[in-house]
Amino acid sequence: MRVESIPEGQTQQPSRRLFLLYHEIRSSESRYSYAIEGGMFERHLDLFVRLRATENVGLWPELTFDDGHSSDVEIAAPLLQSRGLTARYFITAGWTGTKKGYMDWPEVRSLHEAGFRIGAHGWSHKLLTHCSDAELQTELGRSRLTLEDKLGASVTTMSLPGGRANRRVLAACAEAGYTQIYTSVPRAESLPLGAIVGRLNIAGSMQPERIAKLFQPDGRSLRRLGRRYRMKEAAKALLGDRLYAGLWALVSRKEPGTDGGGEGAE
């Protein structure tokens, strides 16, 4: 599906931003926590439009999408454009044009040509902290070079599969040519953006009213989410990735073949 170009002059430069992380849009409700029904997604977008129209808004909503689901171009992109919104799309390069339910290269190019920003999300969605040096070269280097070759443009942003990173991974990202890394840490970011950017993972069950509280000036709701995130990180360290991912898959009603099995431990 080809998308139309984003009109110019519709963005502003607020002092602080909250990046929101979406995955898959579906035509009906799903038990899988990372899929959001299209009507609910529209309600989220309408909220973001209202927030951006609020005078002296403290946090500016920014949207990102991970993985490269077909629905992100077929459903999400037209809804974004109809409201004058844009987004960053992080593409799992090795799935593109090969895995059912994910974009093909003409769709990725159409997003790029329409003004959406394209970044990498690994080659095969492996958790980078589990990769050997050779695997890191594939996940980071091959994915970036393939995206650049297909788009004819520089790709310097990377979204961490499963939100996993350590010093070794961050050093490998820099060596592979990435200047900005997007994580799953729920926090606000100030301009200019630094090398590490936090994001709030959006579940399909999150009502707009709950999301709106995260943009309140007192910041209490966002700080509460930050504390919960740190508790989950402690649980991951205690249980290990494999056990934690299994428990997450059960709680989140993970479906076979979704998100490569790694995203859920965010």
C-alpha positions in Angstrom: 0.0 0.0 0.0 1.3 3.4 -0.9 0.9 6.3 1.5 0.7 10.0 0.7 3.4 12.5 1.6 3.1 14.2 5.0 2.3 17.9 4.6 5.1 20.2 5.7 4.9 22.7 8.5 2.8 20.6 10.9 5.4 19.8 13.5 6.5 21.9 16.5 9.5 21.7 18.8 8.4 21.2 22.4 11.0 21.2 25.2 10.1 17.6 26.4 8.7 14.6 24.6 7.2 11.3 25.5 7.8 8.6 22.9 5.1 5.9 22.7 5.8 2.4 21.4 3.2 0.5 19.3 3.5 -2.8 17.6 0.5 -4.2 15.7 -2.9 -2.8 14.8 -5.8 -5.2 14.3 -9.3 -4.9 12.9 -10.8 -6.5 16.0 -10.0 -6.8 19.7 -7.2 -9.3 20.6 -6.2 -11.0 23.8 -2.6 -10.5 22.8 -1.4 -7.5 24.8 0.8 -6.0 22.1 -2.0 -5.8 19.5 -4.3 -2.8 19.6 -7.7 -2.7 17.9 -8.1 -0.1 15.2 -10.9 1.9 16.9 -8.9 2.1 20.1 -5.8 3.2 18.2 -7.9 6.0 16.6 -9.0 7.1 20.1 -5.3 7.3 21.1 -4.5 9.4 18.0 -7.3 11.8 18.8 -6.0 12.2 22.3 -2.5 13.0 20.9 -4.0 15.6 18.6 -5.8 17.2 21.6 -2.6 17.2 23.6 -0.6 18.8 20.9 -3.3 21.5 20.6 -3.1 22.2 24.4 -1.3 25.5 25.1 2.0 25.0 26.9 1.7 21.3 26.9 4.4 19.8 29.2 5.1 16.6 27.2 4.7 16.3 23.4 3.5 12.8 22.3 5.7 11.1 19.6 4.8 7.7 18.1 7.0 4.8 17.2 6.3 1.3 15.8 8.5 -1.7 16.2 8.9 -4.9 14.1 7.3 -3.8 10.7 3.9 -5.3 10.8 1.8 -4.9 7.6 -0.9 -3.2 9.7 1.5 -0.4 10.6 1.5 0.8 6.9 -2.0 -0.4 5.9 -3.9 0.8 8.9 -1.8 3.1 11.1 -0.1 5.3 8.4 -3.3 6.5 6.8 -4.8 7.2 10.3 -1.8 9.2 11.3 -1.8 11.2 8.0 -5.4 12.0 8.3 -4.6 13.8 11.6 -1.4 15.4 10.5 0.7 13.1 12.7 3.9 11.2 11.8 5.9 8.4 13.4 9.2 6.5 13.5 9.1 2.9 12.1 11.7 0.5 13.3 11.9 -2.4 10.8 13.1 -6.0 11.4 15.0 -6.2 8.1 15.2 -10.0 7.8 11.4 -10.3 8.1 10.7 -7.8 5.4 9.3 -9.4 2.3 9.7 -12.9 3.8 7.5 -13.2 6.9 3.7 -13.3 6.7 2.0 -10.4 8.3 5.0 -8.1 7.9 5.8 -5.4 5.3 7.5 -5.9 2.0 10.1 -3.6 0.7 7.8 -1.5 -1.5 5.7 -0.7 1.6 8.8 0.3 3.7 9.9 2.5 0.8 6.5 4.1 0.6 6.7 5.1 4.3 10.1 6.6 3.7 9.0 8.5 0.7 5.9 9.8 2.5 8.2 11.4 5.2 8.0 8.8 8.0 11.3 8.1 9.6 12.8 4.6 9.2 15.1 2.9 11.7 16.4 -0.6 12.3 15.1 -3.2 14.7 17.7 -5.9 14.1 17.9 -8.6 11.4 15.9 -11.4 13.0 14.7 -9.8 16.3 17.3 -11.7 18.4 17.9 -10.3 21.8 21.2 -8.5 21.3 22.4 -9.4 24.8 22.3 -13.1 23.7 24.3 -12.6 20.5 27.8 -13.6 19.7 30.1 -11.0 18.1 29.3 -12.4 14.7 25.6 -12.4 15.4 25.8 -8.8 16.5 27.4 -7.9 13.2 24.4 -9.5 11.4 21.7 -8.0 13.7 23.2 -4.5 13.7 25.3 -4.2 10.6 23.5 -6.3 8.0 20.1 -4.8 9.0 21.3 -1.2 8.7 23.1 -1.7 5.4 20.1 -3.6 3.9 17.7 -0.8 4.9 20.1 1.8 3.5 20.4 -0.1 0.2 16.6 -0.6 -0.1 15.8 3.0 0.8 18.7 4.9 -0.7 19.0 6.8 2.5 21.1 6.8 5.7 19.7 4.8 8.6 21.3 5.8 12.0 18.6 4.9 14.6 18.1 1.5 16.2 15.3 0.1 18.4 16.5 -2.6 20.8 14.6 -6.0 20.3 13.0 -6.8 23.7 14.6 -3.6 25.1 17.7 -5.6 25.9 21.1 -3.9 26.1 24.3 -3.8 28.0 27.6 -2.0 27.5 28.8 -4.5 24.9 25.6 -4.1 22.9 25.7 -0.3 23.0 29.3 -0.3 21.9 28.4 -2.6 19.0 25.6 -0.3 18.0 27.9 2.6 17.9 30.5 0.6 15.9 27.7 -0.4 13.4 26.9 3.2 12.7 23.9 4.0 14.9 23.9 7.4 16.6 20.6 7.0 18.5 19.2 4.0 20.4 15.6 3.7 21.3 14.8 1.6 24.4 11.8 0.5 26.4 12.4 2.6 29.4 9.3 4.7 30.2 10.6 8.2 30.7 10.3 11.7 29.2 13.0 13.0 27.0 14.3 16.6 26.6 15.4 18.2 23.4 17.9 17.9 22.0 17.6 14.1 22.2 20.5 12.2 23.5 22.1 9.0 22.2 19.7 6.8 24.3 15.9 7.5 24.0 13.3 6.0 26.3 9.8 5.0 25.3 6.5 4.0 26.9 5.3 0.6 25.6 1.6 0.8 24.8 -0.6 -2.3 25.5 -3.8 -2.8 23.6 -5.9 -2.5 26.7 -4.7 1.0 27.6 -7.6 3.4 27.6 -7.0 7.0 26.4 -7.9 8.3 29.8 -5.1 6.3 31.4 -2.6 7.5 28.8 -3.7 11.2 29.2 -2.7 11.0 32.9 0.9 10.3 31.8 1.0 13.8 30.2 -0.2 15.6 33.4 2.3 18.3 34.6 2.9 16.7 38.0 4.4 13.6 36.3 3.2 11.2 39.0 1.7 8.6 36.7 4.8 8.5 34.5 7.1 8.2 37.6 4.9 5.3 38.8 5.4 3.5 35.5 9.1 4.1 35.9 9.1 2.4 39.3 7.2 -0.6 37.8 9.7 -0.9 35.0 12.6 -1.0 37.5 10.8 -3.8 39.4 10.4 -5.8 36.2 14.1 -5.3 35.4 14.9 -6.7 38.8 12.6 -9.7 38.1 14.4 -10.3 34.8 17.8 -10.3 36.6 16.5 -12.7 39.2 14.6 -15.1 36.9 16.7 -14.9 33.8 15.5 -14.1 30.3 14.2 -17.5 29.4 12.0 -18.0 32.5 10.9 -14.4 32.5 9.9 -14.5 28.8 7.9 -17.7 29.4 6.0 -16.0 32.3 5.4 -12.9 30.2 4.1 -14.9 27.3 1.6 -16.6 29.5 0.4 -13.4 31.2 0.3 -11.4 27.9 -1.4 -14.3 25.9 1.4 -14.3 23.4 0.5 -15.8 20.1 2.7 -18.2 18.1 5.0 -16.3 15.6 4.5 -12.8 17.1 7.4 -10.5 17.8 10.0 -13.2 17.5 9.6 -14.2 21.1 11.8 -11.5 22.5 9.8 -8.2 22.7 7.6 -9.4 25.6 10.2 -9.1 28.3 10.1 -5.3 28.2 
